[in-house]
Amino acid sequence: MKFAALADIHGNSFALEAVLHDMDSLGIKDAVNLGDFFSGPIDAAKTATILMERDFASVRGNHDRYLIEQEPFSMGPSDRVAFDQLSEQHLRWIADLPTTRIVNDDVFLCHATPTSDSTYWLERVEHNGVVRSASLAEVTKEAVGVQASLILCAHTHIPRCVRLPDGRVIVNPGSVGCPAYDDDLPYYHHMQTGTPNASYALLERRVDEWSITFRSVRYDTKQARDCALRNGRRDWARALETGWFEE
């Protein structure tokens, strides 16, 4: 069993196409998608068309939920740009997706944690905005009740792999389309990978062990950057070009 895990595309169709081309070059056809498909000042409509055609097993993320639960006037700027680009068919597709699911009998999918689409799992934010790796105890606590040997999560955009004492493996494949961002919750902080590359992961089961390979795919970021600039988002443009949010 070998497949790809994609997450946090955030409307970046250019990065998504690069990842799909990389998968095709490796002969990988099967994938799962961990949510936050569209929100961002880039190209939500084309992203939606690509994803609906591929029909990967998917769960929705917190920004996907905002697109179907919030009124447009109350949305954040990244959500509103995406909402205005999406059709009713796209929104229905989001609404029909689950928040968690099990695939291949032993692989658990969620966006953030098994019980929340907006809580960091493998990272924590201190009151002064410093981001740290979560402790083993903190990570293990969130995994209670999940029996799958492979647990896939996303949300923080940081590629990570954590093996629990009982052998279960938790993997965040990183972000396909948004390598850096800032957020106010739980305290103001930056998440940044330091590379503009599109990130995803390959998972392969070998007997009773999971092999995890992180892929960092270079692509021409100029088109994505220009979309962000046209939508008035210089912060996104910098992140897309550099992988850094802060100066």
N, C-alpha and C positions, 0 to 999 in steps of 0.2 A: 504494500500500500504506500503510494507516494503522491503527495498533493501539495499545493501551495496555500498559504494563508495570506490574505490581503486585508488591509484595514486602513481607516482614516484617509480615504482618497480625497475627500473635501473638494469635490468638483474639478480636480485637476486631471482632465482627460489626457493631457499630454504625458504626464507621468504614468497614468494608467496604461496608455498605449505602449509605453516603453517597457513596463513590467510584463504586459501580455506578450510582447515580442520576445522578451527574455525567456519567459516560460515556454513559448513555442520553440525557441532555439534549443531548449533542453528536453523537449518532448513531453512537457508537463501539460496536461489538458484539464485536470481536475483541480478545483480550488474552492476555498471557503472565504467568505467576506464578513468581516467583523463589525461593520457599521461605520457611521459618519461618512456616507457616500458623497454628499452633495454640497454641504454648507461651505461656502467660500466664494470669493469674488473672481471666479475663473470661468468654468464652462460646465455648469451642472447639467444642462440638457444633453450634451453629447455624452457625458459620463453616464447618465441614465440610460441612454440608448445602448451604449456598449454593454452595460451590466445586465440589462434586461435581455439582450441577445445571448449573452453567455450563460445566464441562469445559474450562477453559482449558488450553493447553499449559503444563506445569509441570515444575519441577525441585524436588527436596527440599533443604532446608537442614540446618544442623547440629542445630538443635533438633528437626527432624522425625526425623533419624537417632537422636537420643537416645530418642525415644518408641518406636522399634521395636527398639533395640539394648540398652537398659539395663533392668535390673530396676526395678520401681516404687520399691522401698525405697531405691535408690541415686540416684534422679533428684533434680535440683534442684527447689526449690519451684514454680517456674513450670511446669516440665515435668510435675510430678506432678499439679497441678491440672488441666492439660489432659488428661493420660492418663486420669484418673478420669472425665472427661466424654465421652471418645471411645468409640465402639463398635469391635468387632472389624472391622467393614466399613470404618470410617474408617482403622484402622491398616493394613489390607491395601492400601487405596488409597495410603497413604504408601509402603509397601514396594514397590509396583509402579512408583513414579516413578523416573526416572533422576537422576543427580547433575548431568549436563550434557546438553544436546541442541542441535541446530540446527533452526530453523524457518524457513519461507519461503526456504529454500535459502541464505540469506546472513545469518542472525541467530543468534548464539551465546548460549545461556543458561547461566548458572551462578549459584550462590548467593553465593560469596565470591570465589574465583579459579578459573581453569580446572582447577587441580589440588588444591584444598583447599576444604572447605566452612566453614572456621573461621579463615581468614587474612584480615586486612584487605588490600584492594587499593589503593584510592585514598586511604587515610589511613594514618598510622603513629602509634604510641604511643611516646613517649620514656620513659626509665627513671623520670623524675619524674612520669609520668602526663599530661604535656602531649600533646594530640593535634594533629598537623600534617598538612597535605596531603602525600601522597607525591610525590617528585620525578618528573620525566618519565622518567628512567632507571629508577627503581624500578617505575613503572607499566608501562613498555615491556617490562621483563624478564619480567613475569608473563604478557604477551600472546604470547610466542614460541610459534609453532606454531598459533595460532588464525587461520584465514584469513578469517573472516567480516568484512564491512565494518562491521557493528554488533555490539557485544559488550555484553550486559546482565548486570550483577552487582548484588549487594545487600549484606546482612550488617551494614554500619555504620549503616544507617538515615539516612544523610546524602545528600540529593539532590546529584548531581555529574555533570558531563559533561567528559570529557577526550578531546581529539583527538590521536592519535599522529602522528608525522612522516610516516608512510606513508598517512595519510588515514583509517585505521580510527578509529571512534568508540566509546568506552566510556562507558556510562551507568549510573548507580545512580539508580533512581527515588525513593529515599527509602522511608520506612516508612508503610504504610497505617495501622497500628494502634498503634505504640509510638514516640512521638517522642523519648524520652530513656531512657537506662538506664546502669547501671554494670557493669563487668566487671573480673575479676582478671587477665586475660591480655591481652597479655604482661606488663603491669604494671597495677596498679589505675588505672582512669581512668573518666571520664564521657563518654558520647556524648549530645549534646543539641542539638535543633534550635531551641529557643526559641519554638516555636509548637505548640499542641495540635492543629493541623489535620492531617488525613489527607493524605499525600503520595503521588502517583503521577506517571507520565510518559506523554506521548503521543509516538509515533514515526511519522514519515511519510517515505517515500522519494520524493524528487522528482528524477527522472532519475538522476544518480549521487551525489546528496547526501542526507544524512539531516537532517531537521528535527526538533528535540527541543523539546518544550514541557513544562515541569514544572507540575503542577497541585497547588494547595494548597487542600484542601476543608474548609471549616468545617462542623462538625457539633456536636450537643449531646453534650458529653462526660460529662454527669452520670451517665448510665446505666452507661457503662464504668467511671467512677470508683467508683460504688457497688458494682459487682461486685468491683473490686479491694479495696475496704474490707471487704466481706463475707468475702473470702478472706484477710484479715489483711495486705494489702500496701499500706501507706501510701506506700511509695516509688513504686509504680506509680500510685497515686491522684494524687499530686502531679505526676508526669510527664504523665499523661493530661490533667490540668487546665491545665497551664502550658507544657508542652514543655521544662521544665527538670528536671534531676535534683538538682543541688546546690542548697543553700539560697542 
